[in-house]
């Protein structure tokens, strides 16, 4: 019963996350950014919208599971679409981080190639497991038989999924010490710390071995919601923050 309750809470949080991510993405998309940084700004907004789509697909899978639908072809189709959207979203996020750090747009194609190959590898891993069916666990699915990846493959998958963003967030945080002005430092610091804490917690959970625990799914969803709200406040600080520390809402700065 406890697992079922946690599964329901996780599904509700995923639904809430989908809406919050989409809202943050739309608000960031509406920013008026001109010049070379426009693509990076739009892709950062797209990251949140795409993340909302991933959460929406998670909700869809949960509803199918609640209805008792255990169709292997349907599950594989949706999970492959979900991974595709996630890879595109990660490409958008990492390009934003690289651009803000370097000021160069040359990374767009190499990063696209990297995530395209990463997606192909994920498809290979799924196919190589030779799934015969799916079973419903709570409000989610497990392949049957479950993939039995080696520790090397699991570590490589985790490193390629989280490593680039963590490195990008660390590099982005270095800008905190290079810029002047409270607003820029506030924005850079909040975005960098949010991304590092969010992705770092996922990595720590995987290393600790409780990544598949039902309670962690709830905690991770809460962290995702908190991250979206934090990013929104980075660009639209609460009134108290504006008054107390003189932080301005998004306006003049187009690269932070």
PyMOL commands that set and color helices and strands:
alter all, ss='L'
color gray80, all
select helices_A, chain A and resi 2-29+38-66+72-102+107-128+151-177+182-208+214-235+239-245
alter helices_A, ss='H'
color red, helices_A
select strands_A, chain A and resi 133-137+140-144
alter strands_A, ss='S'
color yellow, strands_A
deselect
rebuild
show_as cartoon
